Amino acid sequence: MMKKNAYEIGTEIYNGLAKGKDPRNMSSEELNNMGHIDTPLLKVIRSKCIDCCGGEQNEVRMCTAVGCQLWPYRMNKNPFRKRSLTDEQRKELADRLSRSRSRN
């Protein structure tokens, strides 16, 4: 039996026409076989922004498409989620970063 390609896995016939399957009703195995891997949404958005900017990461930073729904998230951060850290938490994060940098 031949292995199905991504198009065959991800589409179905509806009223005589091909339509994309609902990914909510697909298994992780099917999605993986199509080449999709479980990726954090901010990374997915960043990847789409890089694609939109012709593969140039610097262009993403300079993007002027401010009406785009993805624009606020293009730097791989959610600007609406601000972290409130205590001084102790800040010190712990700084120490962890320092330890990580010293290993490299």
Jmol script that loads the backbone (N, CA, C; Angstrom):
load data "model"
ATOM      1  N   MET A   1       0.841  -1.184   0.000  1.00  0.00           N
ATOM      2  CA  MET A   1       0.000   0.000   0.000  1.00  0.00           C
ATOM      3  C   MET A   1       0.883   1.244   0.000  1.00  0.00           C
ATOM      4  N   MET A   2       0.575   2.188  -0.873  1.00  0.00           N
ATOM      5  CA  MET A   2       1.369   3.416  -0.948  1.00  0.00           C
ATOM      6  C   MET A   2       0.980   4.370   0.176  1.00  0.00           C
ATOM      7  N   LYS A   3       1.957   5.090   0.644  1.00  0.00           N
ATOM      8  CA  LYS A   3       1.721   6.086   1.682  1.00  0.00           C
ATOM      9  C   LYS A   3       0.973   7.275   1.075  1.00  0.00           C
ATOM     10  N   LYS A   4      -0.030   7.775   1.784  1.00  0.00           N
ATOM     11  CA  LYS A   4      -0.795   8.923   1.305  1.00  0.00           C
ATOM     12  C   LYS A   4       0.029  10.195   1.465  1.00  0.00           C
ATOM     13  N   ASN A   5      -0.166  11.135   0.545  1.00  0.00           N
ATOM     14  CA  ASN A   5       0.508  12.424   0.680  1.00  0.00           C
ATOM     15  C   ASN A   5      -0.358  13.361   1.524  1.00  0.00           C
ATOM     16  N   ALA A   6       0.185  14.518   1.865  1.00  0.00           N
ATOM     17  CA  ALA A   6      -0.497  15.457   2.752  1.00  0.00           C
ATOM     18  C   ALA A   6      -1.864  15.865   2.200  1.00  0.00           C
ATOM     19  N   TYR A   7      -1.943  16.071   0.896  1.00  0.00           N
ATOM     20  CA  TYR A   7      -3.213  16.482   0.291  1.00  0.00           C
ATOM     21  C   TYR A   7      -4.268  15.398   0.474  1.00  0.00           C
ATOM     22  N   GLU A   8      -3.877  14.159   0.246  1.00  0.00           N
ATOM     23  CA  GLU A   8      -4.827  13.048   0.383  1.00  0.00           C
ATOM     24  C   GLU A   8      -5.285  12.878   1.827  1.00  0.00           C
ATOM     25  N   ILE A   9      -4.377  13.089   2.762  1.00  0.00           N
ATOM     26  CA  ILE A   9      -4.715  12.943   4.181  1.00  0.00           C
ATOM     27  C   ILE A   9      -5.613  14.087   4.642  1.00  0.00           C
ATOM     28  N   GLY A  10      -5.328  15.291   4.177  1.00  0.00           N
ATOM     29  CA  GLY A  10      -5.989  16.481   4.714  1.00  0.00           C
ATOM     30  C   GLY A  10      -7.230  16.940   3.980  1.00  0.00           C
ATOM     31  N   THR A  11      -7.639  16.227   2.933  1.00  0.00           N
ATOM     32  CA  THR A  11      -8.838  16.638   2.205  1.00  0.00           C
ATOM     33  C   THR A  11      -9.847  15.506   2.147  1.00  0.00           C
ATOM     34  N   GLU A  12     -11.075  15.886   1.859  1.00  0.00           N
ATOM     35  CA  GLU A  12     -12.148  14.919   1.665  1.00  0.00           C
ATOM     36  C   GLU A  12     -13.085  15.472   0.596  1.00  0.00           C
ATOM     37  N   ILE A  13     -13.903  14.620   0.020  1.00  0.00           N
ATOM     38  CA  ILE A  13     -14.837  15.046  -1.015  1.00  0.00           C
ATOM     39  C   ILE A  13     -16.147  15.467  -0.352  1.00  0.00           C
ATOM     40  N   TYR A  14     -16.626  16.640  -0.724  1.00  0.00           N
ATOM     41  CA  TYR A  14     -17.875  17.178  -0.197  1.00  0.00           C
ATOM     42  C   TYR A  14     -18.631  17.790  -1.369  1.00  0.00           C
ATOM     43  N   ASN A  15     -19.819  17.301  -1.632  1.00  0.00           N
ATOM     44  CA  ASN A  15     -20.620  17.754  -2.783  1.00  0.00           C
ATOM     45  C   ASN A  15     -19.827  17.704  -4.082  1.00  0.00           C
ATOM     46  N   GLY A  16     -19.038  16.666  -4.231  1.00  0.00           N
ATOM     47  CA  GLY A  16     -18.280  16.469  -5.458  1.00  0.00           C
ATOM     48  C   GLY A  16     -17.000  17.278  -5.559  1.00  0.00           C
ATOM     49  N   LEU A  17     -16.685  18.066  -4.547  1.00  0.00           N
ATOM     50  CA  LEU A  17     -15.478  18.898  -4.554  1.00  0.00           C
ATOM     51  C   LEU A  17     -14.586  18.557  -3.366  1.00  0.00           C
ATOM     52  N   ALA A  18     -13.294  18.761  -3.549  1.00  0.00           N
ATOM     53  CA  ALA A  18     -12.356  18.546  -2.444  1.00  0.00           C
ATOM     54  C   ALA A  18     -12.479  19.698  -1.458  1.00  0.00           C
ATOM     55  N   LYS A  19     -12.459  19.370  -0.186  1.00  0.00           N
ATOM     56  CA  LYS A  19     -12.430  20.407   0.858  1.00  0.00           C
ATOM     57  C   LYS A  19     -11.472  19.952   1.943  1.00  0.00           C
ATOM     58  N   GLY A  20     -10.881  20.914   2.628  1.00  0.00           N
ATOM     59  CA  GLY A  20      -9.976  20.595   3.721  1.00  0.00           C
ATOM     60  C   GLY A  20     -10.739  20.009   4.894  1.00  0.00           C
ATOM     61  N   LYS A  21     -10.178  18.961   5.485  1.00  0.00           N
ATOM     62  CA  LYS A  21     -10.786  18.355   6.670  1.00  0.00           C
ATOM     63  C   LYS A  21     -10.682  19.315   7.847  1.00  0.00           C
ATOM     64  N   ASP A  22     -11.558  19.132   8.808  1.00  0.00           N
ATOM     65  CA  ASP A  22     -11.512  19.906  10.046  1.00  0.00           C
ATOM     66  C   ASP A  22     -10.405  19.307  10.918  1.00  0.00           C
ATOM     67  N   PRO A  23      -9.314  20.047  11.184  1.00  0.00           N
ATOM     68  CA  PRO A  23      -8.203  19.478  11.955  1.00  0.00           C
ATOM     69  C   PRO A  23      -8.598  19.077  13.374  1.00  0.00           C
ATOM     70  N   ARG A  24      -9.692  19.620  13.880  1.00  0.00           N
ATOM     71  CA  ARG A  24     -10.149  19.232  15.217  1.00  0.00           C
ATOM     72  C   ARG A  24     -10.626  17.788  15.244  1.00  0.00           C
ATOM     73  N   ASN A  25     -10.962  17.262  14.058  1.00  0.00           N
ATOM     74  CA  ASN A  25     -11.450  15.889  13.963  1.00  0.00           C
ATOM     75  C   ASN A  25     -10.394  14.935  13.421  1.00  0.00           C
ATOM     76  N   MET A  26      -9.150  15.393  13.347  1.00  0.00           N
ATOM     77  CA  MET A  26      -8.060  14.559  12.840  1.00  0.00           C
ATOM     78  C   MET A  26      -7.167  14.137  14.000  1.00  0.00           C
ATOM     79  N   SER A  27      -6.524  13.004  13.841  1.00  0.00           N
ATOM     80  CA  SER A  27      -5.618  12.521  14.889  1.00  0.00           C
ATOM     81  C   SER A  27      -4.267  13.233  14.781  1.00  0.00           C
ATOM     82  N   SER A  28      -3.523  13.207  15.869  1.00  0.00           N
ATOM     83  CA  SER A  28      -2.164  13.766  15.855  1.00  0.00           C
ATOM     84  C   SER A  28      -1.309  13.046  14.829  1.00  0.00           C
ATOM     85  N   GLU A  29      -1.522  11.741  14.690  1.00  0.00           N
ATOM     86  CA  GLU A  29      -0.757  10.956  13.724  1.00  0.00           C
ATOM     87  C   GLU A  29      -1.027  11.437  12.295  1.00  0.00           C
ATOM     88  N   GLU A  30      -2.299  11.690  11.980  1.00  0.00           N
ATOM     89  CA  GLU A  30      -2.628  12.199  10.641  1.00  0.00           C
ATOM     90  C   GLU A  30      -1.947  13.543  10.392  1.00  0.00           C
ATOM     91  N   LEU A  31      -2.034  14.433  11.366  1.00  0.00           N
ATOM     92  CA  LEU A  31      -1.415  15.755  11.214  1.00  0.00           C
ATOM     93  C   LEU A  31       0.094  15.630  11.058  1.00  0.00           C
ATOM     94  N   ASN A  32       0.720  14.767  11.859  1.00  0.00           N
ATOM     95  CA  ASN A  32       2.168  14.550  11.749  1.00  0.00           C
ATOM     96  C   ASN A  32       2.532  13.986  10.384  1.00  0.00           C
ATOM     97  N   ASN A  33       1.724  13.052   9.874  1.00  0.00           N
ATOM     98  CA  ASN A  33       1.989  12.466   8.562  1.00  0.00           C
ATOM     99  C   ASN A  33       1.857  13.488   7.437  1.00  0.00           C
ATOM    100  N   MET A  34       1.133  14.561   7.699  1.00  0.00           N
ATOM    101  CA  MET A  34       1.015  15.644   6.715  1.00  0.00           C
ATOM    102  C   MET A  34       2.201  16.600   6.800  1.00  0.00           C
ATOM    103  N   GLY A  35       3.030  16.431   7.827  1.00  0.00           N
ATOM    104  CA  GLY A  35       4.178  17.312   8.004  1.00  0.00           C
ATOM    105  C   GLY A  35       3.962  18.392   9.045  1.00  0.00           C
ATOM    106  N   HIS A  36       2.805  18.354   9.711  1.00  0.00           N
ATOM    107  CA  HIS A  36       2.514  19.337  10.755  1.00  0.00           C
ATOM    108  C   HIS A  36       2.961  18.781  12.102  1.00  0.00           C
ATOM    109  N   ILE A  37       3.668  19.588  12.864  1.00  0.00           N
ATOM    110  CA  ILE A  37       4.083  19.170  14.198  1.00  0.00           C
ATOM    111  C   ILE A  37       3.471  20.116  15.221  1.00  0.00           C
ATOM    112  N   ASP A  38       3.311  19.636  16.427  1.00  0.00           N
ATOM    113  CA  ASP A  38       2.759  20.456  17.500  1.00  0.00           C
ATOM    114  C   ASP A  38       3.749  21.579  17.793  1.00  0.00           C
ATOM    115  N   THR A  39       3.325  22.804  17.558  1.00  0.00           N
ATOM    116  CA  THR A  39       4.194  23.968  17.698  1.00  0.00           C
ATOM    117  C   THR A  39       3.453  25.042  18.485  1.00  0.00           C
ATOM    118  N   PRO A  40       4.122  25.725  19.409  1.00  0.00           N
ATOM    119  CA  PRO A  40       3.469  26.823  20.124  1.00  0.00           C
ATOM    120  C   PRO A  40       2.931  27.871  19.139  1.00  0.00           C
ATOM    121  N   LEU A  41       1.744  28.393  19.427  1.00  0.00           N
ATOM    122  CA  LEU A  41       1.089  29.309  18.496  1.00  0.00           C
ATOM    123  C   LEU A  41       1.916  30.548  18.167  1.00  0.00           C
ATOM    124  N   LEU A  42       2.635  31.098  19.136  1.00  0.00           N
ATOM    125  CA  LEU A  42       3.446  32.276  18.830  1.00  0.00           C
ATOM    126  C   LEU A  42       4.529  31.951  17.806  1.00  0.00           C
ATOM    127  N   LYS A  43       5.072  30.747  17.858  1.00  0.00           N
ATOM    128  CA  LYS A  43       6.073  30.340  16.860  1.00  0.00           C
ATOM    129  C   LYS A  43       5.431  30.159  15.491  1.00  0.00           C
ATOM    130  N   VAL A  44       4.202  29.652  15.470  1.00  0.00           N
ATOM    131  CA  VAL A  44       3.473  29.511  14.210  1.00  0.00           C
ATOM    132  C   VAL A  44       3.238  30.891  13.597  1.00  0.00           C
ATOM    133  N   ILE A  45       2.814  31.839  14.427  1.00  0.00           N
ATOM    134  CA  ILE A  45       2.571  33.201  13.947  1.00  0.00           C
ATOM    135  C   ILE A  45       3.861  33.812  13.433  1.00  0.00           C
ATOM    136  N   ARG A  46       4.934  33.689  14.187  1.00  0.00           N
ATOM    137  CA  ARG A  46       6.233  34.236  13.767  1.00  0.00           C
ATOM    138  C   ARG A  46       6.654  33.630  12.431  1.00  0.00           C
ATOM    139  N   SER A  47       6.467  32.339  12.273  1.00  0.00           N
ATOM    140  CA  SER A  47       6.826  31.662  11.031  1.00  0.00           C
ATOM    141  C   SER A  47       6.021  32.211   9.857  1.00  0.00           C
ATOM    142  N   LYS A  48       4.730  32.453  10.070  1.00  0.00           N
ATOM    143  CA  LYS A  48       3.886  33.017   9.011  1.00  0.00           C
ATOM    144  C   LYS A  48       4.340  34.429   8.667  1.00  0.00           C
ATOM    145  N   CYS A  49       4.715  35.207   9.679  1.00  0.00           N
ATOM    146  CA  CYS A  49       5.199  36.572   9.433  1.00  0.00           C
ATOM    147  C   CYS A  49       6.490  36.543   8.612  1.00  0.00           C
ATOM    148  N   ILE A  50       7.389  35.632   8.936  1.00  0.00           N
ATOM    149  CA  ILE A  50       8.637  35.497   8.166  1.00  0.00           C
ATOM    150  C   ILE A  50       8.304  35.114   6.731  1.00  0.00           C
ATOM    151  N   ASP A  51       7.362  34.201   6.548  1.00  0.00           N
ATOM    152  CA  ASP A  51       6.926  33.806   5.208  1.00  0.00           C
ATOM    153  C   ASP A  51       6.358  35.011   4.459  1.00  0.00           C
ATOM    154  N   CYS A  52       5.516  35.785   5.115  1.00  0.00           N
ATOM    155  CA  CYS A  52       4.894  36.964   4.508  1.00  0.00           C
ATOM    156  C   CYS A  52       5.943  37.991   4.088  1.00  0.00           C
ATOM    157  N   CYS A  53       7.048  38.050   4.823  1.00  0.00           N
ATOM    158  CA  CYS A  53       8.123  39.016   4.551  1.00  0.00           C
ATOM    159  C   CYS A  53       9.221  38.418   3.680  1.00  0.00           C
ATOM    160  N   GLY A  54       8.889  37.404   2.904  1.00  0.00           N
ATOM    161  CA  GLY A  54       9.846  36.832   1.961  1.00  0.00           C
ATOM    162  C   GLY A  54      11.010  36.117   2.608  1.00  0.00           C
ATOM    163  N   GLY A  55      10.814  35.626   3.827  1.00  0.00           N
ATOM    164  CA  GLY A  55      11.868  34.885   4.507  1.00  0.00           C
ATOM    165  C   GLY A  55      12.875  35.759   5.235  1.00  0.00           C
ATOM    166  N   GLU A  56      12.672  37.059   5.234  1.00  0.00           N
ATOM    167  CA  GLU A  56      13.612  37.996   5.867  1.00  0.00           C
ATOM    168  C   GLU A  56      13.149  38.351   7.277  1.00  0.00           C
ATOM    169  N   GLN A  57      13.867  37.837   8.283  1.00  0.00           N
ATOM    170  CA  GLN A  57      13.481  38.094   9.671  1.00  0.00           C
ATOM    171  C   GLN A  57      13.536  39.575  10.022  1.00  0.00           C
ATOM    172  N   ASN A  58      14.501  40.301   9.482  1.00  0.00           N
ATOM    173  CA  ASN A  58      14.590  41.736   9.772  1.00  0.00           C
ATOM    174  C   ASN A  58      13.371  42.487   9.260  1.00  0.00           C
ATOM    175  N   GLU A  59      12.796  42.014   8.168  1.00  0.00           N
ATOM    176  CA  GLU A  59      11.604  42.659   7.621  1.00  0.00           C
ATOM    177  C   GLU A  59      10.409  42.488   8.553  1.00  0.00           C
ATOM    178  N   VAL A  60      10.361  41.384   9.278  1.00  0.00           N
ATOM    179  CA  VAL A  60       9.271  41.165  10.230  1.00  0.00           C
ATOM    180  C   VAL A  60       9.317  42.251  11.298  1.00  0.00           C
ATOM    181  N   ARG A  61      10.495  42.544  11.788  1.00  0.00           N
ATOM    182  CA  ARG A  61      10.645  43.586  12.816  1.00  0.00           C
ATOM    183  C   ARG A  61      10.176  44.938  12.294  1.00  0.00           C
ATOM    184  N   MET A  62      10.404  45.212  11.014  1.00  0.00           N
ATOM    185  CA  MET A  62      10.067  46.515  10.436  1.00  0.00           C
ATOM    186  C   MET A  62       8.682  46.539   9.790  1.00  0.00           C
ATOM    187  N   CYS A  63       7.907  45.480   9.933  1.00  0.00           N
ATOM    188  CA  CYS A  63       6.610  45.345   9.272  1.00  0.00           C
ATOM    189  C   CYS A  63       5.699  46.537   9.566  1.00  0.00           C
ATOM    190  N   THR A  64       5.085  47.055   8.508  1.00  0.00           N
ATOM    191  CA  THR A  64       4.155  48.181   8.655  1.00  0.00           C
ATOM    192  C   THR A  64       2.707  47.766   8.404  1.00  0.00           C
ATOM    193  N   ALA A  65       2.437  46.478   8.288  1.00  0.00           N
ATOM    194  CA  ALA A  65       1.069  45.995   8.064  1.00  0.00           C
ATOM    195  C   ALA A  65       0.321  45.979   9.396  1.00  0.00           C
ATOM    196  N   VAL A  66       0.165  47.165   9.972  1.00  0.00           N
ATOM    197  CA  VAL A  66      -0.377  47.283  11.328  1.00  0.00           C
ATOM    198  C   VAL A  66      -1.835  46.849  11.441  1.00  0.00           C
ATOM    199  N   GLY A  67      -2.527  46.716  10.328  1.00  0.00           N
ATOM    200  CA  GLY A  67      -3.905  46.237  10.350  1.00  0.00           C
ATOM    201  C   GLY A  67      -4.010  44.722  10.378  1.00  0.00           C
ATOM    202  N   CYS A  68      -2.895  44.040  10.194  1.00  0.00           N
ATOM    203  CA  CYS A  68      -2.876  42.575  10.194  1.00  0.00           C
ATOM    204  C   CYS A  68      -3.152  42.061  11.607  1.00  0.00           C
ATOM    205  N   GLN A  69      -3.984  41.039  11.704  1.00  0.00           N
ATOM    206  CA  GLN A  69      -4.313  40.463  13.014  1.00  0.00           C
ATOM    207  C   GLN A  69      -3.099  39.862  13.714  1.00  0.00           C
ATOM    208  N   LEU A  70      -2.082  39.471  12.943  1.00  0.00           N
ATOM    209  CA  LEU A  70      -0.891  38.853  13.529  1.00  0.00           C
ATOM    210  C   LEU A  70       0.158  39.880  13.948  1.00  0.00           C
ATOM    211  N   TRP A  71       0.031  41.113  13.496  1.00  0.00           N
ATOM    212  CA  TRP A  71       1.062  42.137  13.690  1.00  0.00           C
ATOM    213  C   TRP A  71       1.531  42.271  15.147  1.00  0.00           C
ATOM    214  N   PRO A  72       0.635  42.336  16.141  1.00  0.00           N
ATOM    215  CA  PRO A  72       1.126  42.500  17.519  1.00  0.00           C
ATOM    216  C   PRO A  72       1.978  41.329  18.018  1.00  0.00           C
ATOM    217  N   TYR A  73       1.832  40.165  17.390  1.00  0.00           N
ATOM    218  CA  TYR A  73       2.496  38.946  17.856  1.00  0.00           C
ATOM    219  C   TYR A  73       3.725  38.588  17.032  1.00  0.00           C
ATOM    220  N   ARG A  74       4.084  39.426  16.064  1.00  0.00           N
ATOM    221  CA  ARG A  74       5.122  39.076  15.087  1.00  0.00           C
ATOM    222  C   ARG A  74       6.500  38.877  15.687  1.00  0.00           C
ATOM    223  N   MET A  75       6.748  39.412  16.883  1.00  0.00           N
ATOM    224  CA  MET A  75       8.059  39.283  17.513  1.00  0.00           C
ATOM    225  C   MET A  75       8.127  38.076  18.454  1.00  0.00           C
ATOM    226  N   ASN A  76       7.179  37.151  18.285  1.00  0.00           N
ATOM    227  CA  ASN A  76       7.159  35.908  19.055  1.00  0.00           C
ATOM    228  C   ASN A  76       6.843  36.140  20.535  1.00  0.00           C
ATOM    229  N   LYS A  77       6.128  37.210  20.803  1.00  0.00           N
ATOM    230  CA  LYS A  77       5.699  37.535  22.172  1.00  0.00           C
ATOM    231  C   LYS A  77       4.251  37.995  22.131  1.00  0.00           C
ATOM    232  N   ASN A  78       3.531  37.773  23.213  1.00  0.00           N
ATOM    233  CA  ASN A  78       2.170  38.271  23.342  1.00  0.00           C
ATOM    234  C   ASN A  78       2.236  39.576  24.127  1.00  0.00           C
ATOM    235  N   PRO A  79       2.072  40.725  23.452  1.00  0.00           N
ATOM    236  CA  PRO A  79       2.202  42.006  24.149  1.00  0.00           C
ATOM    237  C   PRO A  79       1.064  42.273  25.128  1.00  0.00           C
ATOM    238  N   PHE A  80       0.017  41.491  25.067  1.00  0.00           N
ATOM    239  CA  PHE A  80      -1.113  41.669  25.973  1.00  0.00           C
ATOM    240  C   PHE A  80      -0.933  40.905  27.277  1.00  0.00           C
ATOM    241  N   ARG A  81       0.092  40.074  27.339  1.00  0.00           N
ATOM    242  CA  ARG A  81       0.353  39.288  28.540  1.00  0.00           C
ATOM    243  C   ARG A  81       1.609  39.834  29.209  1.00  0.00           C
ATOM    244  N   LYS A  82       1.416  40.717  30.146  1.00  0.00           N
ATOM    245  CA  LYS A  82       2.543  41.303  30.872  1.00  0.00           C
ATOM    246  C   LYS A  82       2.792  40.494  32.136  1.00  0.00           C
ATOM    247  N   ARG A  83       4.058  40.244  32.403  1.00  0.00           N
ATOM    248  CA  ARG A  83       4.418  39.486  33.597  1.00  0.00           C
ATOM    249  C   ARG A  83       4.644  40.438  34.760  1.00  0.00           C
ATOM    250  N   SER A  84       4.072  40.106  35.891  1.00  0.00           N
ATOM    251  CA  SER A  84       4.302  40.852  37.123  1.00  0.00           C
ATOM    252  C   SER A  84       5.218  40.001  37.990  1.00  0.00           C
ATOM    253  N   LEU A  85       6.462  40.431  38.097  1.00  0.00           N
ATOM    254  CA  LEU A  85       7.444  39.654  38.850  1.00  0.00           C
ATOM    255  C   LEU A  85       7.856  40.393  40.113  1.00  0.00           C
ATOM    256  N   THR A  86       8.050  39.627  41.172  1.00  0.00           N
ATOM    257  CA  THR A  86       8.612  40.198  42.385  1.00  0.00           C
ATOM    258  C   THR A  86      10.115  40.355  42.175  1.00  0.00           C
ATOM    259  N   ASP A  87      10.759  41.105  43.037  1.00  0.00           N
ATOM    260  CA  ASP A  87      12.217  41.257  42.945  1.00  0.00           C
ATOM    261  C   ASP A  87      12.905  39.900  43.057  1.00  0.00           C
ATOM    262  N   GLU A  88      12.374  39.040  43.910  1.00  0.00           N
ATOM    263  CA  GLU A  88      12.949  37.701  44.085  1.00  0.00           C
ATOM    264  C   GLU A  88      12.827  36.881  42.787  1.00  0.00           C
ATOM    265  N   GLN A  89      11.678  36.967  42.131  1.00  0.00           N
ATOM    266  CA  GLN A  89      11.491  36.242  40.872  1.00  0.00           C
ATOM    267  C   GLN A  89      12.422  36.776  39.779  1.00  0.00           C
ATOM    268  N   ARG A  90      12.586  38.099  39.734  1.00  0.00           N
ATOM    269  CA  ARG A  90      13.503  38.693  38.750  1.00  0.00           C
ATOM    270  C   ARG A  90      14.930  38.194  38.972  1.00  0.00           C
ATOM    271  N   LYS A  91      15.346  38.148  40.253  1.00  0.00           N
ATOM    272  CA  LYS A  91      16.693  37.683  40.559  1.00  0.00           C
ATOM    273  C   LYS A  91      16.860  36.221  40.155  1.00  0.00           C
ATOM    274  N   GLU A  92      15.863  35.397  40.441  1.00  0.00           N
ATOM    275  CA  GLU A  92      15.930  33.978  40.064  1.00  0.00           C
ATOM    276  C   GLU A  92      16.032  33.819  38.548  1.00  0.00           C
ATOM    277  N   LEU A  93      15.261  34.587  37.806  1.00  0.00           N
ATOM    278  CA  LEU A  93      15.332  34.513  36.342  1.00  0.00           C
ATOM    279  C   LEU A  93      16.695  34.973  35.832  1.00  0.00           C
ATOM    280  N   ALA A  94      17.224  36.039  36.424  1.00  0.00           N
ATOM    281  CA  ALA A  94      18.546  36.534  36.027  1.00  0.00           C
ATOM    282  C   ALA A  94      19.623  35.499  36.339  1.00  0.00           C
ATOM    283  N   ASP A  95      19.522  34.867  37.506  1.00  0.00           N
ATOM    284  CA  ASP A  95      20.486  33.822  37.875  1.00  0.00           C
ATOM    285  C   ASP A  95      20.400  32.634  36.915  1.00  0.00           C
ATOM    286  N   ARG A  96      19.194  32.234  36.571  1.00  0.00           N
ATOM    287  CA  ARG A  96      19.002  31.116  35.649  1.00  0.00           C
ATOM    288  C   ARG A  96      19.589  31.446  34.272  1.00  0.00           C
ATOM    289  N   LEU A  97      19.370  32.666  33.806  1.00  0.00           N
ATOM    290  CA  LEU A  97      19.931  33.091  32.523  1.00  0.00           C
ATOM    291  C   LEU A  97      21.449  33.098  32.577  1.00  0.00           C
ATOM    292  N   SER A  98      21.996  33.588  33.667  1.00  0.00           N
ATOM    293  CA  SER A  98      23.449  33.630  33.830  1.00  0.00           C
ATOM    294  C   SER A  98      24.045  32.224  33.811  1.00  0.00           C
ATOM    295  N   ARG A  99      23.400  31.294  34.529  1.00  0.00           N
ATOM    296  CA  ARG A  99      23.879  29.904  34.536  1.00  0.00           C
ATOM    297  C   ARG A  99      23.805  29.294  33.139  1.00  0.00           C
ATOM    298  N   SER A 100      22.743  29.585  32.447  1.00  0.00           N
ATOM    299  CA  SER A 100      22.571  29.053  31.090  1.00  0.00           C
ATOM    300  C   SER A 100      23.649  29.586  30.153  1.00  0.00           C
ATOM    301  N   ARG A 101      23.951  30.859  30.253  1.00  0.00           N
ATOM    302  CA  ARG A 101      24.974  31.467  29.387  1.00  0.00           C
ATOM    303  C   ARG A 101      26.367  30.947  29.709  1.00  0.00           C
ATOM    304  N   SER A 102      26.621  30.647  30.984  1.00  0.00           N
ATOM    305  CA  SER A 102      27.958  30.174  31.365  1.00  0.00           C
ATOM    306  C   SER A 102      28.210  28.749  30.872  1.00  0.00           C
ATOM    307  N   ARG A 103      27.148  27.977  30.615  1.00  0.00           N
ATOM    308  CA  ARG A 103      27.295  26.619  30.091  1.00  0.00           C
ATOM    309  C   ARG A 103      27.667  26.620  28.618  1.00  0.00           C
ATOM    310  N   ASN A 104      27.329  27.670  27.916  1.00  0.00           N
ATOM    311  CA  ASN A 104      27.573  27.713  26.459  1.00  0.00           C
ATOM    312  C   ASN A 104      28.881  28.287  26.147  1.00  0.00           C
TER     313      ASN A 104
END
end "model"
wireframe off; spacefill off
backbone 0.3
color backbone group
